[in-house]
Amino acid sequence: SVQPDMYPGNCWAFKGSQGYLVVRLSMKIYPTAFTLEHIPKTLSPTGNITSAPRNFSVYGLDDEYQEEGKLLGEYIYDQEGEPLQMFPVMV
C-alpha cells in the first residue's frame, strides 16, 4: 500500500536516473490531482535531496498490463519547494 513516511531511506528507490511505478486500484477513478512527497533537505542525512524525483509523467491505465496509457500530465517536482507538492491533472 502507499503510505506516507518521512524517514530517510524508507522509500521506493529506483536504480539509475529513470524508473516507473504502477499503482493498481480496486475500482476505476477519475483523478483530479496527484501529490508527491519527499523528505526536506533539513531531514536529509547528506543535507541535499538530489535523489528526489525531478521530471515525471502520470498515465492512466485500464489495467496493469496495458502497454500505453492516457497521459494525465507531465510535471516537475521543485526540490526547493515544500516537501509535499500537488499537481493537477492536465487533461
N, C-alpha and C positions, 0 to 999 in steps of 0.2 A: 504494500500500500504506500501511497505517497504521504509522508508525514513531515511536518516542519521540524527542523533540527539545526540548531546554530552551533553545534560543537565542531571545532576544526577537525578536518579529516574524516568526519562521519558523513560521507557524501557519495554521489554516483560519479566516480572518476572515469574519464574517458582517456584511453591511450592515444597519444598523438594530439593533433590540433582539431580533429573533427570526430563527431560521434552522433548517435541518434538514440532516441528513447521512444518506445511505443507504450502508451497507456491504454489498456482495454477497460472500457466502462460496461456496466451491467445493462445500460439502456442507451438509446440514441439521444443525443443532446444537441442543442444549437448554442454553442458558447458565444458570449459577447466580449469576453476579455480573458487574458491569461496573466498569472503572476509568476515571477521568478525571484527567488531569494538566494542570496549568497552572503557569507559572513562578511562583516565590515572589516576594513583594514585594521581597525583597533583591536579586533579579536584574533587576527591572523598571527600565528607564531613568527612569521617572517616579516610582518609589517606591510605586506603587499598582498594583492589578490589577483596576481597575474593568471591564476588558474580559472578565474571567473569566466563564464561564457561571454562572448562579445556579440558576434552576429549570429542570429538564429532565426529559423523559419518554423512555422507551425502549420501542419497539414491535417485535414480531417479525412478519416478513412471510413469506409463502410464496414470493413473487417480488417483484422491484423495481417491478413495475407495479401491484401491489395498492394500492388506494386507502386502505383502513383495515386496520391490523394488530391484533394482540393486544397489549394494554397489558401490559408486563412490569414496569413500575414508574414511579413519579414521585419525583424526587429533588431535593435541594438541595445544591449544591457550597458548602462552607464556605470562604469566602475567607480566614478567619483560621486555617484548619486546615492540615494537611500538603499539599504540592503534589500528591501522588498520593493520591487517595481512592478507596475501594472501596465499591460499592453492590450489595447482594444483590438478586437477583430477588425481587420481592414477591409474584408469583403462583405 
